[in-house]
């Protein structure tokens, strides 16, 4: 008898409602369609059910002309989705993939400067402000959980969605992030 794979525990923790035997959106060959019949881009992963993919892609179209804004919108949704798996003791963090060491930071805000830059605002492990600037074509960020900094964990995903919805209602481009006052 072999030892259990430790990755199974991690998968159960971060994907608690996922039935490993259920077909994914990719396996099922299902592509959600918008009201006009056009298929929006959807995330395709081993654990994304057709319903999950539809929820993440709701309201998206591939017609955005600003690639940084397009990356910002989808990244915000991925952050919001990831935050659903965090415990009350955790909040969203990031690690720059490919950088030396294990430099993580708490993400406090996210923005973009079109047409090409994605901006992350946060604090490093010493509480010092950091600003990560990445070209949308070179976006390599590992989302991770970090111990919360305050009594209440910070959740930025829904705030990003609210910013986008407000901008859409005013027919304006999504607002870029502002440095946190904390």
BAKEKE-844515 format. One record per residue: residue number from 0; x negated, y, z negated of N, C-alpha, C in turn. Coordinates in nm, 3 decimals. Layout:
// BAKEKE-844515
R   num      n_px      n_py      n_pz     ca_px     ca_py     ca_pz      c_px      c_py      c_pz
R   NUM         X         Y         Z         X         Y         Z         X         Y         Z
...
//
This chain:
// BAKEKE-844515
R   num      n_px      n_py      n_pz     ca_px     ca_py     ca_pz      c_px      c_py      c_pz
R     0    -0.085    -0.119     0.000     0.000     0.000     0.000    -0.089     0.124     0.000
R     1    -0.060     0.220     0.083    -0.142     0.340     0.093    -0.090     0.449    -0.001
R     2    -0.180     0.539    -0.035    -0.141     0.651    -0.119    -0.050     0.744    -0.041
R     3     0.043     0.810    -0.110     0.130     0.905    -0.039     0.050     1.022     0.016
R     4     0.093     1.071     0.129     0.027     1.184     0.194     0.062     1.311     0.116
R     5    -0.039     1.385     0.062    -0.008     1.507    -0.015     0.064     1.612     0.068
R     6     0.054     1.605     0.200     0.125     1.702     0.283     0.275     1.684     0.274
R     7     0.320     1.562     0.238     0.464     1.539     0.224     0.522     1.626     0.114
R     8     0.449     1.642     0.001     0.495     1.727    -0.108     0.504     1.872    -0.062
R     9     0.404     1.919     0.011     0.405     2.057     0.060     0.521     2.078     0.155
R    10     0.543     1.982     0.244     0.654     1.996     0.338     0.787     2.002     0.265
R    11     0.803     1.918     0.162     0.928     1.919     0.086     0.947     2.051     0.013
R    12     0.837     2.110    -0.034     0.847     2.237    -0.107     0.885     2.352    -0.015
R    13     0.818     2.361     0.099     0.840     2.475     0.188     0.951     2.452     0.289
R    14     0.994     2.331     0.305     1.103     2.298     0.396     1.203     2.209     0.323
R    15     1.260     2.256     0.211     1.341     2.169     0.126     1.468     2.117     0.192
R    16     1.525     2.190     0.283     1.653     2.150     0.342     1.636     2.082     0.477
R    17     1.515     2.044     0.510     1.489     1.985     0.640     1.497     1.835     0.631
R    18     1.580     1.778     0.715     1.587     1.633     0.727     1.480     1.591     0.827
R    19     1.376     1.518     0.783     1.267     1.484     0.874     1.312     1.397     0.990
R    20     1.428     1.332     0.976     1.478     1.247     1.084     1.573     1.320     1.179
R    21     1.610     1.443     1.145     1.701     1.520     1.230     1.625     1.571     1.352
R    22     1.691     1.576     1.468     1.620     1.626     1.586     1.596     1.775     1.576
R    23     1.480     1.818     1.623     1.449     1.961     1.626     1.519     2.023     1.746
R    24     1.516     2.155     1.752     1.573     2.224     1.867     1.502     2.181     1.994
R    25     1.371     2.162     1.985     1.295     2.121     2.102     1.332     1.980     2.144
R    26     1.340     1.889     2.045     1.371     1.750     2.077     1.514     1.737     2.129
R    27     1.604     1.817     2.074     1.743     1.809     2.116     1.765     1.874     2.252
R    28     1.666     1.950     2.297     1.679     2.017     2.427     1.781     2.128     2.426
R    29     1.816     2.178     2.309     1.918     2.281     2.297     1.854     2.419     2.297
R    30     1.907     2.506     2.379     1.862     2.644     2.383     1.984     2.732     2.361
R    31     1.990     2.802     2.246     2.105     2.890     2.222     2.114     2.997     2.330
R    32     2.235     3.033     2.366     2.259     3.133     2.470     2.324     3.255     2.409
R    33     2.293     3.373     2.465     2.356     3.496     2.421     2.493     3.506     2.486
R    34     2.568     3.609     2.449     2.703     3.627     2.503     2.703     3.639     2.655
R    35     2.596     3.696     2.712     2.591     3.711     2.857     2.535     3.587     2.927
R    36     2.511     3.479     2.850     2.463     3.355     2.909     2.312     3.345     2.920
R    37     2.242     3.455     2.889     2.097     3.451     2.896     2.041     3.383     2.772
R    38     1.941     3.299     2.791     1.879     3.230     2.678     1.774     3.319     2.615
R    39     1.794     3.360     2.488     1.690     3.439     2.423     1.572     3.349     2.388
R    40     1.456     3.404     2.370     1.344     3.321     2.327     1.370     3.270     2.187
R    41     1.347     3.142     2.165     1.369     3.083     2.034     1.241     3.015     1.987
R    42     1.222     3.009     1.855     1.106     2.937     1.805     1.127     2.787     1.827
R    43     1.025     2.720     1.868     1.033     2.576     1.889     0.926     2.512     1.803
R    44     0.971     2.445     1.698     0.880     2.376     1.607     0.940     2.240     1.573
R    45     0.862     2.159     1.508     0.909     2.026     1.470     1.020     2.032     1.365
R    46     1.025     2.138     1.285     1.123     2.145     1.176     1.239     2.241     1.204
R    47     1.237     2.313     1.315     1.342     2.408     1.344     1.461     2.336     1.406
R    48     1.572     2.336     1.334     1.693     2.277     1.388     1.752     2.374     1.491
R    49     1.841     2.328     1.577     1.904     2.421     1.671     1.971     2.539     1.599
R    50     2.032     2.512     1.483     2.098     2.619     1.407     1.996     2.721     1.354
R    51     1.882     2.670     1.302     1.777     2.759     1.252     1.722     2.845     1.364
R    52     1.697     2.782     1.479     1.643     2.854     1.593     1.741     2.963     1.638
R    53     1.869     2.929     1.639     1.970     3.027     1.679     1.973     3.145     1.582
R    54     1.964     3.118     1.451     1.966     3.225     1.352     1.845     3.316     1.368
R    55     1.726     3.258     1.386     1.605     3.340     1.402     1.612     3.425     1.528
R    56     1.674     3.372     1.633     1.677     3.443     1.761     1.800     3.531     1.779
R    57     1.892     3.529     1.683     2.017     3.606     1.698     1.988     3.752     1.728
R    58     2.044     3.801     1.836     2.030     3.942     1.873     1.904     3.975     1.950
R    59     1.814     3.881     1.967     1.690     3.908     2.041     1.714     3.894     2.191
R    60     1.645     3.977     2.264     1.639     3.960     2.409     1.494     3.975     2.450
R    61     1.461     3.923     2.563     1.323     3.932     2.611     1.301     4.059     2.691
R    62     1.389     4.155     2.678     1.384     4.275     2.761     1.305     4.390     2.698
R    63     1.248     4.371     2.579     1.172     4.479     2.518     1.050     4.508     2.602
R    64     1.029     4.634     2.633     0.916     4.671     2.717     0.789     4.698     2.637
R    65     0.801     4.711     2.505     0.687     4.738     2.420     0.642     4.607     2.355
R    66     0.530     4.549     2.400     0.491     4.419     2.346     0.460     4.421     2.196
R    67     0.410     4.531     2.143     0.383     4.539     2.000     0.514     4.537     1.921
R    68     0.614     4.609     1.969     0.744     4.608     1.902     0.806     4.469     1.909
R    69     0.793     4.404     2.022     0.846     4.269     2.041     0.780     4.174     1.940
R    70     0.647     4.182     1.923     0.577     4.099     1.826     0.621     4.135     1.684
R    71     0.636     4.264     1.656     0.681     4.312     1.524     0.818     4.255     1.487
R    72     0.910     4.259     1.581     1.046     4.210     1.556     1.042     4.061     1.520
R    73     0.973     3.984     1.600     0.969     3.840     1.574     0.888     3.807     1.449
R    74     0.780     3.877     1.425     0.702     3.855     1.304     0.785     3.887     1.179
R    75     0.861     3.994     1.185     0.949     4.029     1.073     1.048     3.918     1.043
R    76     1.102     3.858     1.148     1.197     3.748     1.127     1.128     3.625     1.071
R    77     1.007     3.597     1.116     0.932     3.483     1.063     0.896     3.505     0.917
R    78     0.863     3.627     0.881     0.834     3.659     0.741     0.959     3.640     0.656
R    79     1.071     3.692     0.704     1.197     3.677     0.631     1.230     3.529     0.611
R    80     1.211     3.450     0.714     1.238     3.307     0.705     1.142     3.240     0.607
R    81     1.015     3.275     0.611     0.915     3.216     0.521     0.947     3.251     0.376
R    82     0.991     3.374     0.352     1.020     3.417     0.215     1.132     3.335     0.152
R    83     1.218     3.275     0.232     1.325     3.191     0.178     1.269     3.071     0.103
R    84     1.148     3.028     0.138     1.088     2.910     0.074     1.007     2.943    -0.051
R    85     0.992     3.071    -0.083     0.909     3.111    -0.197     0.988     3.102    -0.328
R    86     0.917     3.065    -0.433     0.979     3.063    -0.565     0.985     3.205    -0.620
R    87     1.060     3.226    -0.729     1.064     3.360    -0.790     0.928     3.406    -0.843
R    88     0.834     3.315    -0.858     0.701     3.349    -0.907     0.606     3.389    -0.795
R    89     0.652     3.381    -0.670     0.566     3.404    -0.554     0.619     3.517    -0.468
R    90     0.526     3.574    -0.390     0.564     3.670    -0.287     0.474     3.648    -0.166
R    91     0.510     3.714    -0.057     0.441     3.692     0.070     0.299     3.748     0.068
R    92     0.211     3.673     0.124     0.073     3.715     0.140     0.025     3.675     0.278
R    93    -0.094     3.716     0.311    -0.150     3.683     0.441    -0.299     3.659     0.429
R    94    -0.348     3.585     0.522    -0.491     3.562     0.535    -0.524     3.573     0.683
R    95    -0.626     3.647     0.711    -0.669     3.664     0.850    -0.737     3.535     0.895
R    96    -0.677     3.469     0.992    -0.732     3.344     1.042    -0.861     3.372     1.117
R    97    -0.963     3.295     1.089    -1.091     3.310     1.157    -1.188     3.401     1.086
R    98    -1.144     3.470     0.981    -1.234     3.557     0.905    -1.312     3.472     0.805
R    99    -1.432     3.512     0.771    -1.509     3.434     0.674    -1.446     3.442     0.535
R   100    -1.459     3.336     0.459    -1.408     3.335     0.323    -1.258     3.314     0.318
R   101    -1.205     3.333     0.200    -1.062     3.314     0.177    -1.000     3.447     0.136
R   102    -1.013     3.546     0.220    -0.962     3.679     0.190    -0.812     3.685     0.215
R   103    -0.735     3.686     0.108    -0.591     3.699     0.119    -0.550     3.836     0.067
R   104    -0.432     3.879     0.107    -0.378     4.004     0.055    -0.227     3.997     0.049
R   105    -0.170     4.073    -0.044    -0.025     4.084    -0.057     0.024     4.176     0.054
R   106     0.122     4.130     0.132     0.180     4.215     0.237     0.287     4.302     0.172
R   107     0.272     4.433     0.188     0.370     4.527     0.134     0.458     4.586     0.243
R   108     0.405     4.593     0.365     0.482     4.649     0.475     0.419     4.603     0.605
R   109     0.494     4.617     0.710     0.452     4.576     0.843     0.499     4.683     0.939
R   110     0.420     4.712     1.040     0.459     4.810     1.139     0.391     4.783     1.272
R   111     0.410     4.872     1.365     0.343     4.859     1.494     0.317     4.998     1.549
R   112     0.222     5.006     1.637     0.193     5.128     1.711     0.183     5.085     1.855
R   113     0.295     5.104     1.925     0.304     5.059     2.064     0.210     5.135     2.154
R   114     0.168     5.068     2.255     0.225     4.943     2.303     0.154     4.819     2.256
R   115     0.050     4.829     2.170    -0.033     4.710     2.153    -0.076     4.673     2.012
R   116    -0.053     4.755     1.909    -0.107     4.727     1.776     0.001     4.686     1.676
R   117    -0.032     4.584     1.596     0.050     4.540     1.484    -0.026     4.582     1.358
R   118     0.046     4.640     1.260    -0.015     4.695     1.140     0.039     4.624     1.016
R   119    -0.049     4.575     0.933    -0.013     4.516     0.805    -0.066     4.608     0.696
R   120     0.020     4.639     0.598    -0.020     4.719     0.484    -0.007     4.633     0.359
R   121    -0.103     4.643     0.268    -0.094     4.563     0.148    -0.203     4.595     0.049
R   122    -0.225     4.499    -0.043    -0.330     4.511    -0.145    -0.408     4.381    -0.150
R   123    -0.540     4.396    -0.170    -0.624     4.277    -0.180    -0.620     4.221    -0.323
R   124    -0.701     4.119    -0.349    -0.701     4.054    -0.479    -0.748     4.145    -0.592
R   125    -0.810     4.258    -0.560    -0.856     4.353    -0.661    -0.760     4.471    -0.678
R   126    -0.645     4.465    -0.609    -0.547     4.572    -0.618    -0.578     4.692    -0.531
R   127    -0.678     4.681    -0.446    -0.716     4.792    -0.357    -0.632     4.785    -0.230
R   128    -0.596     4.901    -0.175    -0.515     4.902    -0.053    -0.593     4.848     0.067
R   129    -0.522     4.773     0.149    -0.579     4.723     0.274    -0.482     4.753     0.387
R   130    -0.539     4.770     0.504    -0.459     4.790     0.624    -0.523     4.705     0.733
R   131    -0.451     4.603     0.777    -0.500     4.515     0.881    -0.438     4.560     1.013
R   132    -0.522     4.586     1.110    -0.478     4.632     1.241    -0.516     4.524     1.341
R   133    -0.417     4.472     1.411    -0.444     4.367     1.509    -0.376     4.398     1.641
R   134    -0.443     4.362     1.748    -0.384     4.371     1.880    -0.282     4.258     1.891
R   135    -0.167     4.285     1.950    -0.062     4.184     1.956    -0.107     4.057     2.027
R   136    -0.203     4.067     2.120    -0.251     3.948     2.190    -0.347     3.865     2.105
R   137    -0.395     3.921     1.995    -0.491     3.851     1.909    -0.436     3.831     1.769
R   138    -0.307     3.824     1.756    -0.242     3.812     1.627    -0.264     3.672     1.571
R   139    -0.346     3.661     1.469    -0.376     3.535     1.401    -0.370     3.559     1.252
R   140    -0.251     3.546     1.197    -0.232     3.570     1.054    -0.165     3.447     0.994
R   141    -0.223     3.399     0.886    -0.166     3.286     0.813    -0.079     3.342     0.701
R   142     0.051     3.317     0.707     0.138     3.358     0.598     0.117     3.260     0.484
R   143     0.109     3.312     0.363     0.086     3.227     0.246     0.163     3.282     0.128
R   144     0.175     3.201     0.026     0.239     3.249    -0.096     0.131     3.290    -0.195
R   145     0.156     3.400    -0.262     0.065     3.451    -0.364     0.145     3.477    -0.491
R   146     0.081     3.470    -0.608     0.153     3.503    -0.732     0.207     3.645    -0.724
R   147     0.329     3.663    -0.773     0.388     3.797    -0.769     0.305     3.893    -0.851
R   148     0.309     4.020    -0.810     0.231     4.124    -0.879     0.309     4.190    -0.992
R   149     0.442     4.191    -0.980     0.526     4.261    -1.078     0.633     4.166    -1.129
R   150     0.722     4.217    -1.213     0.828     4.132    -1.269     0.916     4.070    -1.161
R   151     0.949     4.148    -1.061     1.031     4.099    -0.950     0.942     4.076    -0.828
R   152     0.956     3.962    -0.761     0.873     3.940    -0.642     0.917     4.034    -0.529
R   153     0.821     4.080    -0.452     0.848     4.166    -0.337     0.894     4.079    -0.221
R   154     1.003     4.116    -0.157     1.054     4.049    -0.038     1.067     4.155     0.071
R   155     0.983     4.145     0.172     0.982     4.250     0.275     1.061     4.212     0.400
R   156     1.089     4.083     0.419     1.155     4.039     0.542     1.288     4.107     0.565
R   157     1.374     4.110     0.463     1.505     4.172     0.482     1.492     4.323     0.500
R   158     1.391     4.385     0.439     1.369     4.529     0.457     1.332     4.558     0.602
R   159     1.247     4.473     0.659     1.210     4.490     0.800     1.332     4.476     0.889
R   160     1.417     4.378     0.859     1.539     4.359     0.940     1.630     4.482     0.929
R   161     1.644     4.537     0.808     1.727     4.657     0.790     1.673     4.774     0.871
R   162     1.540     4.792     0.872     1.480     4.899     0.951     1.515     4.883     1.099
R   163     1.504     4.760     1.148     1.533     4.734     1.289     1.679     4.757     1.321
R   164     1.768     4.712     1.233     1.911     4.731     1.256     1.948     4.879     1.255
R   165     1.888     4.955     1.164     1.915     5.098     1.157     1.865     5.168     1.284
R   166     1.745     5.131     1.329     1.690     5.190     1.451     1.776     5.153     1.571
R   167     1.823     5.029     1.577     1.906     4.985     1.689     2.039     5.062     1.690
R   168     2.095     5.085     1.571     2.221     5.158     1.561     2.207     5.301     1.609
R   169     2.087     5.356     1.593     2.061     5.493     1.636     2.000     5.498     1.776
R   170     1.989     5.380     1.840     1.927     5.369     1.973     1.788     5.429     1.976
R   171     1.713     5.403     1.871     1.577     5.454     1.861     1.481     5.336     1.850
R   172     1.354     5.358     1.881     1.259     5.249     1.859     1.246     5.221     1.710
R   173     1.211     5.098     1.677     1.193     5.060     1.537     1.087     5.148     1.474
R   174     1.107     5.189     1.348     1.010     5.275     1.283     0.882     5.199     1.250
R   175     0.772     5.266     1.262     0.645     5.209     1.218     0.640     5.213     1.067
R   176     0.561     5.127     1.009     0.551     5.120     0.863     0.479     5.243     0.811
R   177     0.512     5.278     0.691     0.443     5.386     0.621     0.366     5.325     0.507
R   178     0.250     5.375     0.475     0.175     5.320     0.363     0.259     5.324     0.236
R   179     0.249     5.218     0.156     0.324     5.208     0.033     0.276     5.313    -0.067
R   180     0.369     5.365    -0.145     0.336     5.466    -0.246     0.284     5.401    -0.373
R   181     0.288     5.265    -0.379     0.244     5.196    -0.501     0.095     5.199    -0.515
//
